[in-house]
């Protein structure tokens, strides 16, 4: 990402895993930029072994991108609907 101000990190403590909290938080988190800047895509980067984060991102509509050589992160993208 080009601007650290664009980052919105999120985590759920292990004792709260499996309750749908992450899905709700991420769903709300992607709706704000979609409203403010509907022409901008939403990007999620996570470690490739973080399958729970990948599932949550996919559940709210992001699509996993093909990995590129040397990638350290799994990249998921929600394209603009405009």
Rosetta constraint file for C-alpha pairs under 8 A:
AtomPair CA 1 CA 6 HARMONIC 7.75 0.50
AtomPair CA 3 CA 7 HARMONIC 7.63 0.50
AtomPair CA 8 CA 29 HARMONIC 7.81 0.50
AtomPair CA 10 CA 25 HARMONIC 7.91 0.50
AtomPair CA 10 CA 26 HARMONIC 7.78 0.50
AtomPair CA 11 CA 22 HARMONIC 7.35 0.50
AtomPair CA 12 CA 16 HARMONIC 6.47 0.50
AtomPair CA 12 CA 17 HARMONIC 6.68 0.50
AtomPair CA 12 CA 21 HARMONIC 7.37 0.50
AtomPair CA 12 CA 22 HARMONIC 6.35 0.50
AtomPair CA 13 CA 17 HARMONIC 6.76 0.50
AtomPair CA 16 CA 21 HARMONIC 7.52 0.50
AtomPair CA 17 CA 21 HARMONIC 7.52 0.50
AtomPair CA 17 CA 22 HARMONIC 7.94 0.50
AtomPair CA 20 CA 24 HARMONIC 6.32 0.50
AtomPair CA 21 CA 25 HARMONIC 6.09 0.50
AtomPair CA 22 CA 26 HARMONIC 5.98 0.50
AtomPair CA 22 CA 56 HARMONIC 6.92 0.50
AtomPair CA 23 CA 27 HARMONIC 5.93 0.50
AtomPair CA 23 CA 56 HARMONIC 5.52 0.50
AtomPair CA 23 CA 57 HARMONIC 7.66 0.50
AtomPair CA 23 CA 59 HARMONIC 7.35 0.50
AtomPair CA 23 CA 60 HARMONIC 6.97 0.50
AtomPair CA 24 CA 28 HARMONIC 6.26 0.50
AtomPair CA 25 CA 29 HARMONIC 6.03 0.50
AtomPair CA 26 CA 30 HARMONIC 6.13 0.50
AtomPair CA 26 CA 56 HARMONIC 7.75 0.50
AtomPair CA 26 CA 57 HARMONIC 7.39 0.50
AtomPair CA 26 CA 60 HARMONIC 7.46 0.50
AtomPair CA 27 CA 31 HARMONIC 6.40 0.50
AtomPair CA 27 CA 60 HARMONIC 5.88 0.50
AtomPair CA 28 CA 32 HARMONIC 6.76 0.50
AtomPair CA 29 CA 33 HARMONIC 7.55 0.50
AtomPair CA 30 CA 34 HARMONIC 6.31 0.50
AtomPair CA 30 CA 42 HARMONIC 6.83 0.50
AtomPair CA 31 CA 35 HARMONIC 6.13 0.50
AtomPair CA 32 CA 36 HARMONIC 6.18 0.50
AtomPair CA 33 CA 37 HARMONIC 5.47 0.50
AtomPair CA 33 CA 38 HARMONIC 7.01 0.50
AtomPair CA 33 CA 40 HARMONIC 7.75 0.50
AtomPair CA 33 CA 42 HARMONIC 7.62 0.50
AtomPair CA 34 CA 38 HARMONIC 4.55 0.50
AtomPair CA 34 CA 39 HARMONIC 7.65 0.50
AtomPair CA 34 CA 40 HARMONIC 7.19 0.50
AtomPair CA 34 CA 41 HARMONIC 7.93 0.50
AtomPair CA 34 CA 42 HARMONIC 7.77 0.50
AtomPair CA 34 CA 80 HARMONIC 7.71 0.50
AtomPair CA 38 CA 80 HARMONIC 6.15 0.50
AtomPair CA 38 CA 81 HARMONIC 7.25 0.50
AtomPair CA 38 CA 82 HARMONIC 6.85 0.50
AtomPair CA 39 CA 80 HARMONIC 5.21 0.50
AtomPair CA 39 CA 81 HARMONIC 7.31 0.50
AtomPair CA 39 CA 82 HARMONIC 6.01 0.50
AtomPair CA 40 CA 79 HARMONIC 7.39 0.50
AtomPair CA 40 CA 80 HARMONIC 5.69 0.50
AtomPair CA 41 CA 77 HARMONIC 6.86 0.50
AtomPair CA 41 CA 78 HARMONIC 5.56 0.50
AtomPair CA 41 CA 79 HARMONIC 4.59 0.50
AtomPair CA 41 CA 80 HARMONIC 5.03 0.50
AtomPair CA 42 CA 77 HARMONIC 5.73 0.50
AtomPair CA 42 CA 78 HARMONIC 4.97 0.50
AtomPair CA 42 CA 79 HARMONIC 6.60 0.50
AtomPair CA 42 CA 80 HARMONIC 7.80 0.50
AtomPair CA 43 CA 75 HARMONIC 7.08 0.50
AtomPair CA 43 CA 76 HARMONIC 5.86 0.50
AtomPair CA 43 CA 77 HARMONIC 4.70 0.50
AtomPair CA 43 CA 78 HARMONIC 6.49 0.50
AtomPair CA 44 CA 57 HARMONIC 7.43 0.50
AtomPair CA 44 CA 75 HARMONIC 5.77 0.50
AtomPair CA 44 CA 76 HARMONIC 5.07 0.50
AtomPair CA 44 CA 77 HARMONIC 6.36 0.50
AtomPair CA 45 CA 73 HARMONIC 5.76 0.50
AtomPair CA 45 CA 74 HARMONIC 5.62 0.50
AtomPair CA 45 CA 75 HARMONIC 4.69 0.50
AtomPair CA 45 CA 76 HARMONIC 6.46 0.50
AtomPair CA 46 CA 50 HARMONIC 6.70 0.50
AtomPair CA 46 CA 53 HARMONIC 7.06 0.50
AtomPair CA 46 CA 54 HARMONIC 7.38 0.50
AtomPair CA 46 CA 73 HARMONIC 5.22 0.50
AtomPair CA 46 CA 74 HARMONIC 5.27 0.50
AtomPair CA 46 CA 75 HARMONIC 6.72 0.50
AtomPair CA 47 CA 72 HARMONIC 6.72 0.50
AtomPair CA 47 CA 73 HARMONIC 4.64 0.50
AtomPair CA 47 CA 74 HARMONIC 5.64 0.50
AtomPair CA 48 CA 54 HARMONIC 7.99 0.50
AtomPair CA 48 CA 72 HARMONIC 7.48 0.50
AtomPair CA 48 CA 73 HARMONIC 5.62 0.50
AtomPair CA 48 CA 74 HARMONIC 4.77 0.50
AtomPair CA 50 CA 54 HARMONIC 6.46 0.50
AtomPair CA 51 CA 55 HARMONIC 6.07 0.50
AtomPair CA 52 CA 56 HARMONIC 6.24 0.50
AtomPair CA 53 CA 57 HARMONIC 6.17 0.50
AtomPair CA 54 CA 58 HARMONIC 6.14 0.50
AtomPair CA 54 CA 64 HARMONIC 7.95 0.50
AtomPair CA 54 CA 74 HARMONIC 7.84 0.50
AtomPair CA 54 CA 76 HARMONIC 7.77 0.50
AtomPair CA 55 CA 59 HARMONIC 5.97 0.50
AtomPair CA 56 CA 60 HARMONIC 6.51 0.50
AtomPair CA 57 CA 61 HARMONIC 6.61 0.50
AtomPair CA 57 CA 62 HARMONIC 5.44 0.50
AtomPair CA 57 CA 63 HARMONIC 7.79 0.50
AtomPair CA 57 CA 76 HARMONIC 7.11 0.50
AtomPair CA 58 CA 62 HARMONIC 4.81 0.50
AtomPair CA 58 CA 63 HARMONIC 5.95 0.50
AtomPair CA 58 CA 64 HARMONIC 7.37 0.50
AtomPair CA 58 CA 76 HARMONIC 7.74 0.50
AtomPair CA 61 CA 78 HARMONIC 6.56 0.50
AtomPair CA 62 CA 76 HARMONIC 5.53 0.50
AtomPair CA 62 CA 77 HARMONIC 4.96 0.50
AtomPair CA 62 CA 78 HARMONIC 4.58 0.50
AtomPair CA 63 CA 76 HARMONIC 5.07 0.50
AtomPair CA 63 CA 77 HARMONIC 5.24 0.50
AtomPair CA 63 CA 78 HARMONIC 6.39 0.50
AtomPair CA 64 CA 74 HARMONIC 7.27 0.50
AtomPair CA 64 CA 75 HARMONIC 5.86 0.50
AtomPair CA 64 CA 76 HARMONIC 4.15 0.50
AtomPair CA 64 CA 77 HARMONIC 6.44 0.50
AtomPair CA 65 CA 74 HARMONIC 7.54 0.50
AtomPair CA 65 CA 75 HARMONIC 5.64 0.50
AtomPair CA 65 CA 76 HARMONIC 5.66 0.50
AtomPair CA 65 CA 77 HARMONIC 7.01 0.50
AtomPair CA 67 CA 71 HARMONIC 6.39 0.50
AtomPair CA 67 CA 74 HARMONIC 6.91 0.50
AtomPair CA 67 CA 75 HARMONIC 7.56 0.50
